[in-house]
Every structure is written in structure tokens, then in C-alpha cells.
Amino acid sequence: MGYHAFLGIGTHVFFALVAIVLAAWLIGELKRKDPDPKTIRYLAFAIAFLVWLSFISGGAWYVTNYGVDKAVIKESPYKWTHSFGMETKEHLFFVGLLMATALPILVYSTEPLTNGKGKKLLLTLVVLIVIGGIFLEILGGAISIGAKEAWAYKAATGG
């Protein structure tokens, strides 16, 4: 993998990890006795922005670089890393993208701190974003390892 490809996938992972950390912070802020509405608005917007950046950078890498790895993975004993890992990640990510996009909409269109149902919905969305984000990071790691192992398998077998 060249520098450009690493930079593309590295930024994808970086944006996602920062979004997960900020989402965990938002959970803590929502659980505080006296949460700060300004901080909640900032975090909601930042999470959505970072998830979109992760989507754009990951999508660009997928379109320009993943095809070669995909072909090698599918011809190796590690094909599950694509058939399960990437296929699952491709579909679940869009759910997380929609949930992250909903965060600032919810925060700016309702007063989640004075509206019990709004706060519960916001907290539920953020918890799901954290859990989903961690799961997607695990899948991404499995895909990365699967690609490396598939290339090693191809080199070792002369395929």
C-alpha cells in the first residue's frame, strides 16, 4: 500500500475515532447534573462533521484503492474479511451516518435538555453511535488484517 493509500485510509480511521471519542464525551455531558447546552450543540455538530469526513475519505479510498485488495482477499482463505467484514461495514456505516446527521438536527430543532423525550432520544442515538463506531472499527481492523494476510498468502503460494 502506497503512502497515498495509507493517508486515505488513515484519515478515514482518524476521523471515525475522534467522532467516537466526542460521542463518548457527549454521553458524559448528557449524564451530568447540569449539562451545558452550548457544549452539547458543539459536540453534536462536530460528531456529524467528523462522521461525514470519515465517509468521504473512506469512500474515496474504497473507490480508488480497495478493488485490488478485494480481488486478492476473495481468492484467499481470508475471504470472510470481505464477504462479512466489508459488506457489513458498507451497510452499517450508512445507518451511523444518518444517526450522526440527526444529532445536530435534533439538538437545534428541539431543546433536548428541557424535553425529556428529546434527551432520551439524543442519548440513545449517541450510545448507538459509540457502539456502532467501535464495531465498525473492529471490522475495519479485520479487513486490514485480512488484506495483509491475503497478500502474504498470495506471495507464499505463488498465486
VENCOR-V267920 format. One record per residue. N is the residue number from 1. D_LAST is the distance of its C-alpha to the last C-alpha in Angstrom with 1 decimal. Layout:
BEGIN
n=N d_last=D_LAST
n=N d_last=D_LAST
END
This chain:
BEGIN
n=1 d_last=18.4
n=2 d_last=21.3
n=3 d_last=25.0
n=4 d_last=25.8
n=5 d_last=23.2
n=6 d_last=24.3
n=7 d_last=27.9
n=8 d_last=27.4
n=9 d_last=26.0
n=10 d_last=28.3
n=11 d_last=31.3
n=12 d_last=30.3
n=13 d_last=30.3
n=14 d_last=33.4
n=15 d_last=35.5
n=16 d_last=34.6
n=17 d_last=35.5
n=18 d_last=38.8
n=19 d_last=39.6
n=20 d_last=39.1
n=21 d_last=41.4
n=22 d_last=44.0
n=23 d_last=43.9
n=24 d_last=44.6
n=25 d_last=47.5
n=26 d_last=48.7
n=27 d_last=48.9
n=28 d_last=51.0
n=29 d_last=53.2
n=30 d_last=53.8
n=31 d_last=54.7
n=32 d_last=57.3
n=33 d_last=60.9
n=34 d_last=61.6
n=35 d_last=58.3
n=36 d_last=58.4
n=37 d_last=58.0
n=38 d_last=57.0
n=39 d_last=54.2
n=40 d_last=53.0
n=41 d_last=53.0
n=42 d_last=51.2
n=43 d_last=48.5
n=44 d_last=48.0
n=45 d_last=47.6
n=46 d_last=45.3
n=47 d_last=43.0
n=48 d_last=42.7
n=49 d_last=42.2
n=50 d_last=39.4
n=51 d_last=37.6
n=52 d_last=37.8
n=53 d_last=36.4
n=54 d_last=33.5
n=55 d_last=32.9
n=56 d_last=33.1
n=57 d_last=30.9
n=58 d_last=28.2
n=59 d_last=28.4
n=60 d_last=28.0
n=61 d_last=24.9
n=62 d_last=23.5
n=63 d_last=24.2
n=64 d_last=23.1
n=65 d_last=20.1
n=66 d_last=18.7
n=67 d_last=17.1
n=68 d_last=14.0
n=69 d_last=13.8
n=70 d_last=14.7
n=71 d_last=11.9
n=72 d_last=9.3
n=73 d_last=11.9
n=74 d_last=12.5
n=75 d_last=9.0
n=76 d_last=9.5
n=77 d_last=12.6
n=78 d_last=14.3
n=79 d_last=14.9
n=80 d_last=18.6
n=81 d_last=18.8
n=82 d_last=18.6
n=83 d_last=20.3
n=84 d_last=23.1
n=85 d_last=23.1
n=86 d_last=22.8
n=87 d_last=24.5
n=88 d_last=27.3
n=89 d_last=27.6
n=90 d_last=27.8
n=91 d_last=30.7
n=92 d_last=32.6
n=93 d_last=32.7
n=94 d_last=34.9
n=95 d_last=37.4
n=96 d_last=37.6
n=97 d_last=38.0
n=98 d_last=40.9
n=99 d_last=42.4
n=100 d_last=42.3
n=101 d_last=43.8
n=102 d_last=46.5
n=103 d_last=47.6
n=104 d_last=49.6
n=105 d_last=50.9
n=106 d_last=52.2
n=107 d_last=53.6
n=108 d_last=55.3
n=109 d_last=56.6
n=110 d_last=58.0
n=111 d_last=59.5
n=112 d_last=57.2
n=113 d_last=59.4
n=114 d_last=62.5
n=115 d_last=60.9
n=116 d_last=59.9
n=117 d_last=57.5
n=118 d_last=56.0
n=119 d_last=55.3
n=120 d_last=53.8
n=121 d_last=51.5
n=122 d_last=50.5
n=123 d_last=49.9
n=124 d_last=47.8
n=125 d_last=45.6
n=126 d_last=45.1
n=127 d_last=44.3
n=128 d_last=41.7
n=129 d_last=40.2
n=130 d_last=39.9
n=131 d_last=38.4
n=132 d_last=36.0
n=133 d_last=35.0
n=134 d_last=34.2
n=135 d_last=32.2
n=136 d_last=30.2
n=137 d_last=29.7
n=138 d_last=28.3
n=139 d_last=25.9
n=140 d_last=24.9
n=141 d_last=24.2
n=142 d_last=22.0
n=143 d_last=20.0
n=144 d_last=19.7
n=145 d_last=18.7
n=146 d_last=16.2
n=147 d_last=14.5
n=148 d_last=14.6
n=149 d_last=13.2
n=150 d_last=10.4
n=151 d_last=9.4
n=152 d_last=10.1
n=153 d_last=8.1
n=154 d_last=4.8
n=155 d_last=6.6
n=156 d_last=7.8
n=157 d_last=5.4
n=158 d_last=3.8
n=159 d_last=0.0
END
